[in-house]
Amino acid sequence: MVGITPAEKKTLITRNLQETLGDDKLTKILAERDLKIYWGTATTGKPHVAYFVPMSKIADFLKAGCEVTILFADLHAYLDNMKAPWSLLELRTQYYEQVIKAMLSSIGVPLEKLKFVKGSDYQLSKEYTLDVYKLSSVVTQHDAKKAGAEVVKQVEYPLLSGLLYPGLQALDEEYLKVDAQFGGVDQRKIFTFSEKYLPQLGYEKRIHFMNPMVPGLAGGKMSSSEEDSKIDLLDSPANVKKKLKKAFCEPGNIADNGLLSFVKHVLFSLFKEGEGFEVNREAEHGGDATFLKYEDLEKYYAEDKLHPGDLKATVEKYINRLLDPIRKAFEKPELQKLSAAAYPPPAKVKAGAAPAAGADEDAPHRLDIRVGKVVEVARHPDADTLYVLKIDLAEEQPRTIISGLVKFVTQEELDQRLVAVLCNLKPSKMRGILSEGMVLCTSNADHTVVEPIVLPSNATPGSRLYFEGFSGTPDEQLNPKKKVWEKLSADFKTNSDGLAVWKDNFLLTPEGEKLSSKLANCSIK
């Protein structure tokens, strides 16, 4: 780029990164020519606003004169425990291309300076396939599993596809003919894997750039699979407001604040010279304020001078500015059709209806089991052995569920406890009170010891639990005449380690964590 020194290019390239591997090599290349870099994204869940973090960094790379390639990693999406079914790969790749181009246009990035590549266009070639075999002959199973630990979905018995994933990402660096790869810090183990193994195939070690992981709106990583943690790129202004209203934003807390992270890594990197973060407030609440440096905003918030509501309202304004051009682009009928085809709504099995042709009638995916939080415990007015529980399942209001745990668990032990709830049983009255589900518990053979299944402390109320190896949409309501629950519950138990299983398939949280009990080899009902 004319008028910018190698040192200035390096500053643009590395600003806001958490880590760079290969700093000396970067300095050497920039002294001779512009850098070639790629960023890849597996075409799985719908991209959300956190994707503006890598997009704004790509804008920095272009300002520094880099040659940038964006890889739509369709095969990676399939290899990662089939997060994208083979039948949807092409449609999702098309969706990613359209939405990412719309994002880049939204922040003023000229698309003609970018190169877009689909993984399967070269990853199925004879040469690439031979290199995959060569790599598999030198990589240990331990290193392959370790490399993918932060990226590939972790399960007890990993599929071979997940072990191949890091090797393919390493080979992409060579086949895309780049100097560097850019990704989140969660990719670090894959990057060091690449640095170790590419030279063993006679290929050059690359530079690696890592962005920090931006907290989600609820705290923790922003994820496509956690609805409330992210704002979809096509969310309406009303939905943006609703999700930001729920966002975790503790007064004075700057350590785990997804809103401030978004402002730092996206908005301030996009502001033009002289432009700042403008907060509009009533005079009695401090009046309007403009922050030209992120550090000043962070300090102001840490000192409790900016109310979380005012921060949310300001971020809402800027997010809608970013999303407006994307929403407008997707008003086109062909893009609306693409969106619906790439991410079809799950087909529901109505109460009393037979499953689709070919479906396994006795498969456990038909059970709608969710994380619940007990928010109220009371004794049933007409039954000494029953509790009346109010359980938060992230619905409009808590569900009322009757549970026969009085003899086994105290009210104090149940209050505020996380529980696993079977949510699609037909509601039924128990001694005059309608029960809308069942708390899943383990029980010994003579029913003298009963306890609720134990969930990880970080489990999120409302999130759906699933059985390893089974995918599909739960029935809207289990048909009591077909005795679906009775048939499935016969194989629902704890194993010898006290872990919840159905025919040896683990019951898991969305994060892949197992559910347990103090009672081993006992039924779950």
C-alpha positions in Angstrom: 0.0 0.0 0.0 1.4 3.4 -1.0 2.5 5.7 1.8 2.6 3.1 4.6 5.8 1.7 6.1 6.5 -2.0 6.9 6.4 -1.0 10.6 3.0 0.7 10.2 1.7 -2.4 8.3 2.8 -4.6 11.1 1.0 -2.5 13.7 -2.2 -2.7 11.7 -1.9 -6.5 11.2 -1.2 -7.2 14.9 -3.4 -4.7 16.7 -6.0 -6.2 19.1 -4.6 -9.7 18.5 -4.1 -11.9 21.6 -1.1 -13.7 20.2 1.2 -13.9 17.1 3.4 -17.0 16.4 6.2 -16.1 14.0 6.8 -12.4 14.7 10.4 -12.4 13.3 9.2 -14.0 10.1 6.4 -11.4 9.8 8.9 -8.6 10.1 11.2 -10.1 7.5 8.4 -10.7 4.9 6.9 -7.1 5.4 10.4 -5.7 4.7 10.3 -7.4 1.3 6.6 -7.6 0.2 3.0 -7.7 1.2 1.8 -10.6 3.4 -0.5 -13.4 2.1 -3.0 -14.5 4.7 -6.1 -16.7 5.0 -9.0 -17.0 7.4 -11.2 -20.1 7.2 -14.7 -20.7 8.6 -16.5 -24.1 8.8 -19.9 -23.7 7.3 -22.0 -25.0 10.2 -24.4 -22.9 12.3 -25.6 -19.5 11.1 -23.0 -16.7 11.4 -23.8 -14.1 14.1 -22.6 -10.7 15.1 -19.4 -12.1 16.7 -18.3 -12.7 13.1 -17.8 -9.0 12.9 -14.7 -9.5 15.1 -12.7 -11.5 12.4 -14.3 -9.3 9.6 -13.0 -6.1 11.2 -9.6 -7.7 11.5 -9.7 -8.7 7.8 -10.4 -5.0 7.2 -7.1 -4.3 9.1 -5.2 -6.8 6.9 -6.5 -5.1 3.7 -5.5 -1.7 5.0 -2.0 -3.1 5.6 -1.9 -4.2 1.9 -2.2 -8.0 2.6 -3.5 -10.4 0.1 -6.4 -12.0 1.9 -8.2 -15.4 1.1 -11.4 -16.4 2.8 -11.9 -20.2 2.9 -15.4 -21.6 3.2 -14.4 -24.9 4.9 -17.3 -27.1 3.8 -15.5 -30.5 4.3 -14.4 -29.4 7.8 -18.1 -28.7 8.7 -18.9 -32.3 7.8 -15.8 -33.8 9.5 -16.6 -32.0 12.8 -19.1 -34.7 14.0 -21.3 -33.9 11.0 -22.4 -30.5 12.3 -23.5 -29.8 8.7 -25.2 -32.8 7.0 -23.8 -33.7 3.6 -27.2 -32.9 2.0 -26.9 -29.3 3.3 -23.2 -28.6 2.7 -23.5 -26.8 -0.6 -26.5 -24.7 0.5 -24.8 -23.7 3.7 -21.6 -22.8 1.8 -23.7 -20.6 -0.5 -25.4 -19.0 2.5 -22.0 -18.3 4.2 -20.6 -16.7 1.1 -23.6 -14.4 0.7 -23.9 -13.4 4.3 -20.1 -12.8 4.8 -19.9 -10.7 1.6 -22.9 -8.7 3.0 -21.0 -8.3 6.3 -17.9 -7.1 4.6 -19.8 -4.6 2.5 -21.5 -3.4 5.6 -18.2 -2.3 7.1 -16.9 -0.9 3.9 -14.5 -3.6 2.8 -14.0 -3.7 -1.0 -14.8 -7.3 -2.1 -12.5 -7.1 -5.2 -9.5 -7.2 -2.9 -10.5 -10.5 -1.4 -10.2 -14.1 -2.8 -13.0 -16.5 -1.9 -12.3 -20.3 -2.0 -14.4 -23.4 -1.2 -12.5 -26.2 0.5 -13.9 -29.0 -1.5 -12.7 -27.3 -4.7 -9.1 -28.4 -3.9 -9.4 -30.7 -0.9 -10.6 -33.6 -3.1 -7.7 -33.4 -5.5 -5.3 -36.3 -5.9 -2.3 -34.3 -4.6 -4.2 -33.1 -1.4 -5.6 -36.5 -0.7 -2.1 -38.0 -1.0 -0.8 -35.4 1.5 -3.6 -36.4 3.9 -2.3 -40.0 3.8 1.3 -38.8 4.2 0.3 -36.7 7.2 -1.7 -39.6 8.8 1.5 -41.7 8.6 3.4 -39.3 10.9 0.7 -37.8 13.2 -0.1 -39.7 16.4 -3.7 -40.2 17.6 -2.8 -38.3 20.8 -1.5 -35.2 18.9 -4.5 -35.2 16.5 -7.0 -35.4 19.4 -5.1 -32.8 21.4 -4.9 -30.4 18.4 -8.7 -30.4 17.9 -9.6 -30.3 21.6 -10.8 -26.6 21.5 -12.4 -26.7 18.1 -13.7 -30.2 17.2 -16.7 -31.4 19.2 -15.4 -33.7 22.0 -17.1 -37.0 22.6 -16.1 -40.1 24.6 -15.4 -42.2 21.5 -14.2 -39.7 18.8 -14.9 -40.4 15.2 -11.9 -40.7 12.9 -13.2 -37.6 11.0 -12.6 -35.4 14.0 -9.0 -36.6 14.2 -8.5 -35.8 10.5 -9.7 -32.2 11.0 -6.5 -30.6 12.3 -4.4 -32.2 9.6 -6.6 -30.8 6.8 -6.5 -27.3 8.4 -2.7 -27.5 8.5 -2.5 -28.6 4.8 -4.8 -25.7 3.8 -1.9 -23.3 4.6 0.2 -25.0 1.9 -2.5 -25.5 -0.7 -3.7 -21.9 -0.4 -0.1 -20.7 -0.8 -0.2 -18.3 2.1 2.4 -16.9 4.6 0.0 -16.9 7.5 -3.3 -18.1 8.9 -5.6 -16.1 11.1 -8.1 -17.4 13.6 -9.3 -17.3 17.2 -7.1 -18.2 20.1 -9.2 -21.4 20.4 -7.3 -22.5 17.3 -3.9 -22.3 19.0 -3.4 -26.1 19.3 -4.2 -26.6 15.6 -1.7 -23.8 14.8 1.1 -25.4 16.8 0.2 -28.8 15.3 0.6 -27.3 11.9 4.0 -25.8 12.9 5.2 -29.2 14.1 3.9 -31.4 11.2 4.0 -29.4 8.0 7.9 -29.3 8.0 7.8 -33.1 8.3 6.1 -33.2 4.8 8.7 -30.8 3.5 6.5 -27.7 3.7 7.3 -24.3 5.3 6.1 -23.4 8.8 3.6 -20.5 8.6 2.9 -17.4 10.8 -0.2 -17.6 13.0 -2.4 -14.7 14.2 -4.9 -15.2 17.0 -7.9 -13.1 18.0 -9.1 -13.2 21.6 -12.4 -15.1 22.2 -15.1 -12.5 22.6 -17.5 -13.2 25.4 -21.1 -14.0 24.4 -24.0 -11.8 25.6 -24.7 -14.2 28.4 -21.0 -14.4 29.4 -18.7 -17.1 28.1 -18.0 -17.9 24.4 -20.5 -16.5 21.8 -22.0 -19.6 20.1 -24.3 -20.4 17.3 -25.8 -23.2 19.3 -26.7 -21.0 22.3 -29.6 -18.8 21.1 -29.5 -16.2 23.8 -25.6 -15.8 23.7 -25.7 -14.4 20.1 -27.5 -12.0 17.8 -28.2 -13.4 14.4 -27.2 -11.2 11.4 -30.8 -11.2 10.2 -32.4 -10.5 13.6 -35.0 -7.7 13.6 -34.3 -4.5 15.6 -36.9 -5.8 18.1 -35.0 -9.1 18.6 -31.7 -7.2 18.9 -33.3 -5.1 21.7 -34.7 -8.2 23.4 -31.4 -10.1 23.4 -29.4 -7.1 24.5 -31.9 -6.6 27.3 -31.0 -10.1 28.6 -27.2 -9.6 28.0 -24.9 -10.0 31.0 -23.7 -6.5 31.8 -22.8 -6.1 35.5 -22.1 -2.5 36.6 -18.4 -1.8 36.6 -17.5 -5.3 35.4 -15.1 -5.0 32.4 -13.6 -8.5 32.7 -16.4 -10.7 31.3 -18.4 -8.1 29.4 -19.5 -9.2 25.9 -20.8 -5.7 25.0 -17.5 -4.0 25.8 -15.5 -6.6 24.0 -17.7 -6.0 20.9 -17.1 -2.3 21.2 -13.4 -2.8 21.5 -12.8 -5.4 18.8 -15.4 -4.3 16.2 -16.6 -0.7 16.6 -13.3 1.0 17.5 -11.4 -0.8 14.8 -14.0 0.4 12.3 -14.3 4.0 13.4 -12.7 6.6 11.1 -10.2 9.1 12.3 -12.0 11.6 14.6 -15.0 9.3 15.1 -15.8 7.9 18.5 -18.3 5.9 20.6 -21.2 8.3 21.1 -23.4 7.8 24.2 -26.7 9.7 24.2 -28.2 10.3 27.7 -30.5 12.7 29.5 -28.7 15.6 31.2 -29.7 14.3 34.7 -28.0 11.0 33.9 -24.7 12.6 32.9 -25.6 14.0 29.4 -24.1 13.0 26.1 -20.5 11.6 26.0 -18.1 10.7 23.2 -15.1 8.4 23.6 -12.4 8.6 21.0 -10.3 5.8 22.7 -11.6 2.5 23.9 -9.4 2.7 27.0 -11.3 5.9 28.1 -14.7 4.1 27.7 -13.5 1.1 29.7 -12.1 3.2 32.5 -15.4 5.3 32.6 -17.5 2.1 32.8 -15.2 0.5 35.4 -15.7 3.7 37.6 -19.5 3.2 37.4 -20.0 6.4 35.5 -21.8 4.7 32.6 -25.0 2.8 33.4 -25.4 -0.7 31.8 -28.7 0.4 30.3 -27.0 3.3 28.5 -24.2 1.0 27.3 -26.8 -1.5 26.0 -28.8 1.3 24.2 -25.6 2.6 22.5 -24.4 -0.8 21.4 -27.9 -1.5 20.1 -27.7 1.6 17.9 -24.3 0.6 16.4 -25.3 -3.1 15.9 -28.4 -2.1 14.0 -26.3 0.2 11.8 -24.1 -2.8 10.9 -27.1 -5.1 10.4 -29.3 -2.8 8.3 -27.4 -3.4 5.0 -27.4 -7.1 5.6 -31.1 -7.3 6.4 -31.7 -5.2 3.2 -29.6 -7.6 1.1 -31.5 -10.6 2.4 -34.8 -9.0 1.5 -34.2 -10.5 -2.0 -36.5 -13.5 -2.6 -33.6 -15.7 -3.8 -31.6 -15.0 -0.6 -34.7 -15.6 1.6 -35.2 -18.9 -0.2 -31.5 -19.8 0.3 -31.6 -19.1 4.0 -34.7 -21.3 4.5 -33.2 -24.1 2.5 -29.8 -24.0 4.2 -31.3 -23.9 7.7 -34.6 -25.6 7.4 -36.8 -25.5 10.5 -36.9 -28.8 12.3 -39.9 -31.0 11.4 -42.0 -31.7 14.4 -43.8 -34.9 15.1 -47.3 -34.0 16.3 -48.9 -35.8 19.2 -50.4 -39.0 18.0 -48.7 -38.8 14.6 -46.4 -41.6 13.4 -42.7 -40.7 12.9 -41.5 -40.1 9.3 -40.9 -43.1 7.1 -37.6 -44.7 8.0 -37.4 -43.1 11.4 -36.5 -45.3 14.4 -39.6 -45.4 16.5 -37.6 -46.3 19.6 -34.8 -43.8 19.2 -34.1 -41.5 22.2 -33.9 -38.3 20.2 -37.7 -38.3 20.4 -37.4 -37.4 24.1 -37.4 -33.6 24.8 -35.0 -33.5 27.8 -33.9 -30.0 28.9 -31.9 -28.3 31.6 -34.2 -26.8 34.2 -33.7 -24.7 37.3 -35.9 -25.2 40.3 -37.0 -21.7 41.4 -39.8 -22.6 43.9 -40.5 -25.7 46.0 -43.8 -26.3 47.9 -45.5 -29.3 49.4 -48.6 -30.5 47.6 -51.6 -29.4 49.6 -53.4 -32.8 49.1 -50.5 -35.3 49.0 -47.8 -35.8 51.7 -45.3 -37.4 49.3 -45.4 -34.9 46.5 -43.7 -31.5 45.8 -45.1 -28.8 43.6 -42.1 -27.4 41.8 -41.8 -24.3 39.6 -39.0 -24.9 37.1 -37.3 -22.3 34.9 -36.9 -23.8 31.4 -36.2 -20.4 29.7 -39.8 -20.2 28.6 -42.2 -17.3 29.1 -42.9 -18.5 32.6 -41.7 -21.4 34.8 -43.5 -24.8 34.4 -45.4 -26.4 37.2 -44.1 -30.0 37.7 -45.2 -32.4 40.4 -42.5 -34.7 41.8 -42.6 -37.5 44.4 -39.3 -36.6 46.0 -40.5 -35.6 49.5 -39.1 -38.8 51.2 -35.8 -38.5 49.4 -34.7 -34.8 48.9 -35.3 -31.8 51.2 -36.9 -28.6 50.0 -33.6 -26.8 50.7 -31.7 -29.3 48.5 -34.1 -28.9 45.7 -34.4 -25.1 45.7 -32.3 -23.4 43.0 -31.0 -26.8 41.9 -30.4 -27.6 38.2 -32.4 -30.6 37.1 -33.0 -32.6 33.9 -36.6 -32.3 32.8 -38.6 -34.5 30.4 -40.6 -31.8 28.7 -42.8 -33.6 26.1 -44.9 -35.9 28.2 -48.6 -35.2 28.0 -49.6 -32.8 30.8 -51.6 -34.6 33.5 -53.3 -33.7 36.8 -51.8 -35.1 40.0 -54.1 -34.7 42.9 -55.8 -31.8 41.3 -52.7 -29.9 40.0 -51.6 -30.0 36.4 -48.0 -31.3 36.0 -46.2 -30.2 32.8 -43.2 -32.6 32.8 -41.1 -34.9 34.9 -37.8 -34.4 36.8 -35.6 -37.3 35.8 -34.2 -39.2 38.8 -32.1 -42.3 39.4 -33.5 -45.0 41.7 -32.2 -48.2 43.3 -34.0 -51.5 42.7 -36.2 -51.4 45.9 -36.9 -47.6 45.5 -35.4 -46.7 48.9 -32.9 -44.2 47.4 -34.0 -41.7 44.7 -32.1 -38.7 43.6 -32.3 -36.2 40.6 -29.7 -36.6 37.9 -26.7 -34.3 38.5 -26.0 -31.6 35.9 -22.7 -29.6 35.4 -22.9 -26.4 37.3 -22.4 -24.3 34.1 -25.5 -25.9 32.3 -27.9 -23.3 31.0 -31.6 -23.6 31.8 -33.6 -24.3 28.7 -30.8 -25.9 26.8 -31.6 -29.3 25.2 -29.8 -32.4 26.3 -29.1 -35.1 23.7 -27.9 -38.7 23.4 -24.5 -39.3 21.8 -24.8 -40.7 18.3 -28.5 -39.6 17.9 -29.7 -36.6 16.1 -33.3 -35.5 15.2 -36.1 -33.4 16.5 -38.0 -34.5 19.6 -41.8 -35.3 19.3 -43.9 -32.3 20.1 -45.7 -34.5 22.6 -45.1 -38.2 23.3 -48.2 -40.2 22.5 -49.2 -42.0 25.7 -51.1 -44.7 23.8 -47.9 -45.7 21.9 -46.1 -45.9 25.3 -43.0 -44.2 23.7 -41.5 -43.2 27.1 -42.2 -46.6 28.7 -40.3 -48.3 25.8 -37.4 -45.9 25.8 -37.0 -45.7 29.6 -36.4 -49.5 29.7 -32.8 -48.8 28.4 -32.3 -45.4 30.2 -30.0 -46.0 33.2 -26.7 -45.1 34.8 -23.7 -47.2 33.9 -21.1 -48.7 36.2 -19.5 -45.2 36.5 -22.8 -43.6 37.5 -23.1 -41.8 34.1 -26.5 -41.4 32.4 -26.8 -43.5 29.2 -29.3 -45.0 26.8 -28.0 -48.3 25.6 -24.4 -47.1 26.4 -25.0 -43.8 24.5 -24.2 -40.9 26.9 -26.7 -38.2 27.7 -24.8 -34.9 27.0 -25.2 -31.2 27.4 -24.8 -29.0 24.3 -21.1 -28.6 25.4 -20.6 -32.3 25.4 -20.5 -32.8 29.2 -22.0 -35.9 30.7 -24.7 -36.2 33.3 -24.1 -38.3 36.4 -25.6 -39.8 39.6 -24.3 -41.2 42.8 -26.2 -44.3 41.9 -24.5 -46.7 39.5 -26.3 -49.3 37.4 -29.7 -47.9 38.3 -32.7 -47.0 36.2 -33.6 -43.4 35.3 -37.3 -42.4 35.4 
